Amino acid sequence: MKQQATLTVHMPEELLRQMLVLCEAERRTPNNQILFMLRNSIAYYERTKGKMPKEKLNACDVTPYFPQEE
């Protein structure tokens, strides 16, 4: 199974409440709603600006977002 990244998001209370109403309406968990919105945002970016280069994606340091193994 692929390792899952962990990311903390800070948001105003009103935005959180709005997201929770949206989650209920769309029948998604908050995590799945955020993933849905991120995927749509990335798809829009790539439609309007082109695909993200593999070299640039591979150059990103993702280690801070994965749980540290002991």
C-alpha positions as CSV (number, residue, x, y, z in Angstrom):
1,M,0.0,0.0,0.0
2,K,1.3,3.5,-0.8
3,Q,2.3,5.7,2.0
4,Q,-0.1,8.5,2.8
5,A,1.1,12.1,3.4
6,T,-0.1,14.1,6.3
7,L,-0.9,17.8,6.0
8,T,-2.4,20.1,8.6
9,V,-4.6,22.9,7.2
10,H,-5.4,26.0,9.2
11,M,-8.6,27.8,8.3
12,P,-11.1,30.3,9.7
13,E,-14.0,28.9,11.6
14,E,-16.5,30.2,9.1
15,L,-14.7,28.5,6.2
16,L,-14.6,25.2,8.2
17,R,-18.4,25.4,8.8
18,Q,-19.0,26.1,5.1
19,M,-16.8,23.2,4.1
20,L,-18.7,20.9,6.5
21,V,-22.0,21.9,5.0
22,L,-20.6,21.2,1.5
23,C,-19.3,17.8,2.7
24,E,-22.7,16.9,4.0
25,A,-24.4,18.0,0.7
26,E,-21.9,16.1,-1.4
27,R,-21.8,13.1,1.0
28,R,-18.0,13.2,1.3
29,T,-15.8,13.2,4.4
30,P,-13.8,16.4,4.9
31,N,-10.7,14.6,3.8
32,N,-12.3,13.3,0.6
33,Q,-13.8,16.7,-0.1
34,I,-10.4,18.4,0.1
35,L,-8.9,15.7,-2.2
36,F,-11.7,16.2,-4.6
37,M,-11.2,19.9,-4.7
38,L,-7.4,19.6,-5.0
39,R,-7.7,17.1,-7.9
40,N,-10.1,19.5,-9.7
41,S,-7.8,22.5,-9.1
42,I,-4.8,20.6,-10.5
43,A,-6.8,19.4,-13.5
44,Y,-7.9,23.0,-14.2
45,Y,-4.3,24.2,-13.9
46,E,-3.1,21.6,-16.3
47,R,-5.9,22.3,-18.8
48,T,-5.1,26.0,-18.8
49,K,-1.3,26.1,-18.3
50,G,-0.2,22.6,-19.5
51,K,1.0,19.5,-17.7
52,M,3.4,19.9,-14.8
53,P,6.9,18.6,-15.8
54,K,7.9,15.3,-14.3
55,E,11.4,16.7,-13.5
56,K,9.8,19.5,-11.4
57,L,7.4,17.1,-9.6
58,N,10.3,14.7,-8.8
59,A,12.4,17.6,-7.5
60,C,9.8,18.4,-4.8
61,D,10.9,17.4,-1.3
62,V,7.9,15.5,0.2
63,T,9.6,14.0,3.2
64,P,8.3,16.6,5.7
65,Y,4.7,15.4,4.9
66,F,5.2,11.7,5.7
67,P,5.2,10.3,9.2
68,Q,8.7,9.6,10.5
69,E,9.4,5.9,11.0
70,E,11.3,5.1,14.2
